[in-house]
Amino acid sequence: MHMRIITASFAVMALLASTAQAATLNVDQNNLKFSPNTLTVKAGDTVSYLNNDDVTHNINVIDAEGDPDDKGLQKPKQTITAKFDKPGEYQVRCAIHPKMKMTVTVQ
C-alpha cells in the first residue's frame, strides 16, 4: 500500500511538472498584420491572438501536412487561442485578409 501511494505521488508530480512547462504566448493583430510574424514555441504551448484591428478576422492554423484548423470569426478586441501540441512548422493565416500571415515553429 505504501508503495502505491509513493508511485501515485510521483505520477501526480510528473503531470504537474509537464503542465507547468507549457506557456501562453501573445500575438497582436494590428494594421492587418500579425506581430510578431514569426514565433518559436515548445510543444504544448498556447498562442493567444488578440484582434486589435477594427475589422473581423478569421484565424486558420495550417499544420505541416497542410491540414487547416479554422478558429472561426474573431471580432475586434476578441482573443482566439491555438494550442500547438506537435513539433513542426505551422502557417497561420487570416481567411478574410490573405496578406495576414505568420509562421509558428513548434519545437
KAURJO-V11161 format. One record per residue. RES is the residue in three letters. PHI is phi in radians with two decimals (999 if undefined). NEAR is the number of other ideal C-beta (glycine too) atoms within 12 Angstrom. Layout:
res: <RES	RES>
phi: <PHI	PHI>
near: <NEAR	NEAR>
This chain:
res: <MET	HIS	MET	ARG	ILE	ILE	THR	ALA	SER	PHE	ALA	VAL	MET	ALA	LEU	LEU	ALA	SER	THR	ALA	GLN	ALA	ALA	THR	LEU	ASN	VAL	ASP	GLN	ASN	ASN	LEU	LYS	PHE	SER	PRO	ASN	THR	LEU	THR	VAL	LYS	ALA	GLY	ASP	THR	VAL	SER	TYR	LEU	ASN	ASN	ASP	ASP	VAL	THR	HIS	ASN	ILE	ASN	VAL	ILE	ASP	ALA	GLU	GLY	ASP	PRO	ASP	ASP	LYS	GLY	LEU	GLN	LYS	PRO	LYS	GLN	THR	ILE	THR	ALA	LYS	PHE	ASP	LYS	PRO	GLY	GLU	TYR	GLN	VAL	ARG	CYS	ALA	ILE	HIS	PRO	LYS	MET	LYS	MET	THR	VAL	THR	VAL	GLN>
phi: <999	-1.06	-1.14	-1.12	-1.13	-1.12	-1.08	-1.12	-1.10	-1.13	-1.11	-1.13	-1.10	-1.14	-1.10	-1.13	-1.13	-1.20	-1.21	-1.16	-1.32	-1.19	-2.20	-2.01	-1.95	-1.89	-2.18	-1.66	-2.05	-2.61	0.98	1.03	-2.46	-1.52	-2.39	-1.33	-1.70	-2.38	-2.63	-2.02	-2.28	-1.67	-0.97	1.75	-1.29	-2.06	-1.99	-1.79	-1.85	-1.80	-1.46	-1.70	-1.46	-1.77	-2.22	-1.39	-2.03	-2.46	-1.41	-2.16	-1.88	-1.93	-1.39	-1.06	-1.48	1.57	-1.45	-1.51	-2.12	-1.36	-1.50	1.59	-1.24	-2.28	-1.29	-0.93	1.29	-1.51	-2.02	-2.10	-2.00	-2.40	-1.72	-1.95	-1.58	-1.85	-1.05	2.53	-1.91	-2.03	-1.83	-2.00	-2.34	-1.72	-1.20	-1.56	-2.08	-1.07	-1.37	-1.44	-2.67	-2.65	-2.08	-2.03	-1.77	-1.86	-1.68>
near: <7	8	9	10	11	12	13	14	14	14	14	14	14	14	14	13	13	15	14	11	15	21	19	21	28	22	38	25	39	21	16	22	22	34	19	21	21	19	32	21	34	23	21	22	29	26	37	25	39	25	33	23	25	13	21	22	39	27	39	30	39	25	21	17	12	14	14	19	26	20	26	22	18	31	20	16	18	22	23	30	22	35	24	34	19	22	18	22	23	36	29	38	30	33	22	22	22	13	14	31	25	32	24	38	24	28	16>
